[in-house]
Amino acid sequence: MLRYGNFYGPGASDALVELIRKRRFPVIGDGDGVWSWIHLDDAAAATVAALERGERGIYNITDDEPAPASQWLPHLANAVGARPPMRVPRWVARAMAGSVAVQWMTEARGSSNAKAKRQLDWQPAWCSWREGFRQGLGQAARSAPVRPAARAPVPQS
């Protein structure tokens, strides 16, 4: 079983980047929830390695650097040319986005890829989301236009 980190890369992170560019993805509370990331190319390489060399078991397919939202979110905003994310208290976020979103942003725990690296003889090309966001995602996202929000049709009488 392969357990992937949060995907990023061409097509995989478009919706997230759009939310960040529109400042609709804030840091919630202290932003101490730790996320693990994986570039699509690295996820594909790990999947092939697991099919070719993997034994039965659970493998975390992530980069080498789990990070709290308070670190990765401002970095991603900068990488895609967006303004820094807003900060929202837990109680406001809970009312607007629900308790699951608050938990992810404040309590999530990252994953270690050590077993996958060791047993699958695999190494992510993007070892850190820091480099991956800037080089593997930032260029394409910076050049993409911000699409206007969809509007409901106005009924004609």
Residue pairs with C-beta under 8 A, 6 or more apart in sequence:
1 57
1 58
1 59
2 46
2 47
2 50
2 58
2 59
2 61
3 58
3 59
3 60
3 61
3 111
4 38
4 43
4 61
4 62
5 35
5 36
5 37
5 38
5 60
5 61
5 62
5 63
5 111
6 35
6 36
6 37
6 38
7 13
7 37
7 38
7 39
7 40
7 43
8 16
8 37
8 38
8 39
8 40
8 129
8 132
8 133
8 136
8 137
9 39
9 40
9 41
9 136
9 137
10 40
10 140
11 40
12 40
13 137
13 141
14 144
16 25
16 76
17 76
17 80
17 82
17 137
17 141
17 144
18 146
18 147
19 25
20 73
20 76
20 77
20 80
20 82
20 85
21 77
21 80
21 81
21 82
21 141
21 146
22 146
23 82
23 83
23 85
23 86
25 73
25 85
26 85
26 86
26 87
26 88
26 93
27 69
27 70
27 73
27 74
27 85
27 86
27 87
27 88
27 105
28 69
28 87
28 88
28 89
28 90
28 93
28 97
28 101
28 102
28 105
28 106
29 88
29 89
29 90
29 93
29 102
29 105
29 106
30 70
30 106
31 68
31 69
31 70
31 71
31 73
31 87
31 105
31 106
32 68
32 69
32 70
32 106
32 107
33 68
33 69
33 103
33 104
33 105
33 106
33 107
33 108
34 66
34 67
34 68
34 69
34 108
34 109
34 110
35 66
35 67
35 68
35 69
35 72
35 104
35 108
35 110
36 60
36 62
36 63
36 66
36 110
36 111
36 113
37 62
37 63
37 67
37 72
37 129
37 132
38 46
38 61
38 62
38 63
38 124
39 63
39 124
39 125
39 126
39 132
39 136
41 125
41 126
41 136
42 61
42 63
42 124
42 125
42 126
43 61
45 122
45 124
45 125
46 59
46 61
46 116
46 120
46 122
46 124
47 61
49 116
49 120
49 121
49 122
50 59
50 116
50 120
53 119
53 120
53 121
54 119
54 120
55 119
57 115
57 119
59 113
59 115
59 116
59 119
59 120
60 111
60 112
60 113
60 115
60 116
61 113
61 116
62 110
62 111
62 112
62 113
62 124
63 113
63 124
63 126
63 127
63 128
63 129
63 132
64 113
64 124
64 127
64 128
65 127
65 128
65 129
65 130
66 109
66 110
66 111
66 112
67 110
67 129
69 104
69 105
69 106
69 108
72 129
72 133
73 85
74 84
74 85
75 129
75 130
75 133
75 134
76 129
76 133
76 137
77 83
77 84
77 85
78 84
79 133
79 134
79 137
79 138
79 141
80 133
80 137
80 138
80 141
80 142
81 138
81 141
81 142
88 96
90 102
90 106
93 101
93 102
93 105
94 101
94 102
113 124
116 122
117 123
126 132
126 136
